[in-house]
Amino acid sequence: MEPEQKPRRTLSFEEAQAVLDEAAEALPPEIFRELNGGIVLLPDLVHSPHGGTLYTLGTYHNQPMGLGRYISIYYGSFVQVHGRASEEAQKQALREVLHHELTHHIESLAGVRDLEVKDEIFIENYRENNNK
């Protein structure tokens, strides 16, 4: 007899926030240097400006004359992309989005664009494979 599988359910907004809080608290405080606006979970569903079926899961903002440095993570986009995955896979995806955006922050402080270039290559490959 096979073990009964739990039905899949999407993490609630509050559960997603708790996962992000826990993931952030597990990181060294130095990573958050100059991230004066913190990490914000928004309910938004954000279509990528690159079109197709891409969604923006998170954004690193660096606005020296505005709100400063902060990270937005979009719950609506997250649900669209990962909402049917297992609970643990959803939690892992949230941690990965957070780490990705924090990498943008760290690279920005260091004056490096490696992850931006990697993201640009991903978008170019996506366009090539989906615009035929």
N, C-alpha and C positions, 0 to 999 in steps of 0.2 A: 504494500500500500504506500502510495506517494504522500509525502507530507503536504498538508494543505497550504497553498500559497496565499499570502495576504493580498487583498486587492490593492492595486496601485492607487495612490492618492497624491495630489499635489501638495507640497508644503504650503502652509498658510503664509501670509505676509509676515505675521508675527514670528512664525517658526523660522522663516528665511532670515529675518532680522537677528534672531538669536544665534543662528549659525554664523552669520557674518561677525557678530559681536565676539563670539567664542573664538573664531579664527583670528580676528585682530588681536585679541588679548593674548593669544599664544605666540605672537611675534615679538621680537625685541623692540623696545620703544624707539630706538634710533631710526627705524624704518619710517616712523611717522614724523620725523623732523621736518618742519616747515609745511606739513599737511594741515594748515590752519583751519580748513573747512571740514576736515574729517571725512568720514565715509557715510554717504546718504543712500538709503534704499528708497527708491521712488516707485509708485505704482504703475508707471508708464510702460506702454508697449511702443518701442522705438524701432521703426523700420530703418535699416541701414541706408545711408544716402547713396550707396552703390547699387541699389535696386535689387531686383530678384527676390529671393526668399530669405535674404539675410536680415538678421535683426541685430541691433546693437544691444549687447548685454551690460556693458559698462563703459564709462567714459572717465578719463583722467582730465581734469580741468586745471589749467595753469593761467590764471588771469592776474598778472601783477598789478594792474590798475583797477581791478574789480574785486571779486570775491576771494582772490588768492588761489591757493592750491587745495583741491578737494576731489573726491571720487564719487561719482553717481553710479549706482547699480540699479538696473531697471527690472523690477519684479515682473511686470507684464511681458517683457521680452523673454525673461527667464522661463516663465510658465509656458510661453509659446514654444520654446526650443526644448526645454527639459521637463516639462510638467507631467509627461507620461512615463518618465523613468522611475526606477525604484527610489525609495526615500533616501537611501544611502548615496545613490548616484546623483540625486539632486543636491544633496549636501556637498558632495565632492565637487560638483560643477560650480556651486556658489563659491567655494574656497578657491577654485581655479580662477574664476573671474576676478575675485578680490586680489589674488596674487598677481595676475596679469596687470591689473590697473596699478597696483603698488610698484610693479617693475617699471611701468611708465614713469611713476613719480621718482623713483630712485635714479633712473636714467636721466630724467630732467634735471635733477639736482647736480648730476655729474656732467651734464652737457653732452650726453650720449643719446643716439637715436636708434640703436640696434633693434629694439622691439618695434619701433615705428616702421622701420624698413621691413622687418619680418611681416608685420601686418599688411603693409603695402603689397608685398609679394603674394600673400594669401588672397588679397582682393583681386589682384591681377589674374591669378590662377583660377579663381572663381569665375571671373568674367569670361575668360577663355573657354572654360568648360561649360558655361551656361548660356552663352550667346551664340550658339551655332545654329 
